[in-house]
């Protein structure tokens, strides 16, 4: 029987161990494989960064060109009439965008101005007007000299022998001096005279006329002059010196604004006009100062099949591209200030992909490093790419991480996986032990049950056979004397009593076990119960010559259910007698320990082996030795006793040594002040 059980047990274990080992082996293998996966994943991630950056820069280029196209369309729509120019401002506010030039198939359409030096201003001061003004300042303080100078000039102006060039120069000098001596009305007159006599109209003369009118407070006149002057430039696309125009524009704008009576909307219009004209002048100026460069690029673009071309010179980026709008083909040339564009670009890159920060890469711009994000990485370039012609960057280099970096990552990852595997093993083993223990327990219980059944049937059968036998004898009338009848009667009574006790035990236990029974705890003297039991068991003890000893403190009042308490103690005391050989001693000692009364039942019996001690309170459990087998029992007594103890909020403990004896203890709480 035992052999069979062990075999079954081993079979179960092998059932568990085999899958565990298989699982372990497979996991181990897959972790080792995952190292390779981690490495490839790492490079996949690197690829993603690479394509991410290229994609992002591509997006930025698109945004940049989109903005440029929108601005161009707005500029074209704004036109050149002063009324439109004073309506609203077309802003150039994309970071770094400096200027725009547009051609259609017939030629340049924006800005319309084709600057050149105005000859009359050349005569004056090589066209450098601000310098010219400065030179006039010292004369201001020497009024006498100035007047003399003026008279001389005026005289000279009537000298018909002078060449026209000298006459113009002379006339301009007179006008200037008149303005400087604050003879504004005369200055205006002289300007009118100049216009009558000479063809040369200069912006500077217009400015002096405008200034004189503002000094005299004739703002509407001043406004007319300014308006006329700029419509000549912008509506008729007159040739102009751009720096001079810009200077004059600013001067005129400042003077016109000094009109106190200017209304809010007029001020706004004036501002819009000033801003728009300023932008057109800047566009024209940048174009003309980079004329050769842009023309060369434009030629290249026209010849090439590409849509855009760009070149970087110092911190300026020239970007030319073809643009289709409303069925028309245009070429747009733009110049960018990289010092202003780059911070925007870098910000954009950092916002969109913060994860890139972990990778080493470099972004190039005209051989220079724009973004140099290099960590402790190897110098091996993992991937590199040049950018398209419409990009402010020239190329990207992504570096490979150090080999050790990848190895570290693999180590940490596989370390984690091994840890996980280890924990799962431990958990499986713990789980399996629990399962095995449960199975073992179940097996034991099954064994105990069958043990119980065979012993109980035996127990039931013996009294039943005697009862049956005596009853038959009485029935057949074989018993003649009254004495014999009485003797058999009392034997039948004894046997039925034994049967009843056994059946009661079984019922009791099942009721307690199912939790049906509720104890009724009352104040009760423990000694009463013990005395009752001793009276009952003494005759049995005497048959084995067992000496009974009771030590007690007189009375011991506890809270208990008297009926169950008796059953509990009776079971232990019964056992003490049952499992003790003849001529021994059983002691029942009641003592006070702090808040408790403790009952100790000490015998000098067969004792219980250490390994059996945990089981003897289990249901149907009986120690399988010779002595136990000889005694009658069901394995129910101690299980019932322990359940009752639990109902009294206590428990039975045991100390025992094989062949020496056992001590059972149970403690009950004292009733205070009883
Ligand atoms: P049983 O009906 O077999 O006595 P119990 O539940 O009362 O059932 O006891 C369980 C087992 O514990 C007994 O079979 C016996 O082996 C052991 N046992 C109980 N009390 C003692 C004791 N005082 N000395 C030795 N063995 C004992």
Boltz pocket constraint, residues with backbone or C-beta under 6 A from the ligand:
constraints:
  - pocket:
      binder: B
      contacts: [[A, 571], [A, 572], [A, 575], [A, 576], [A, 579], [A, 603], [A, 605], [A, 606], [A, 607], [A, 608], [A, 616], [A, 618], [A, 621], [A, 622], [A, 623], [A, 624], [A, 628], [A, 632], [A, 633], [A, 634], [A, 635], [A, 636], [A, 637], [A, 638], [A, 639], [A, 662]]
      max_distance: 6.0
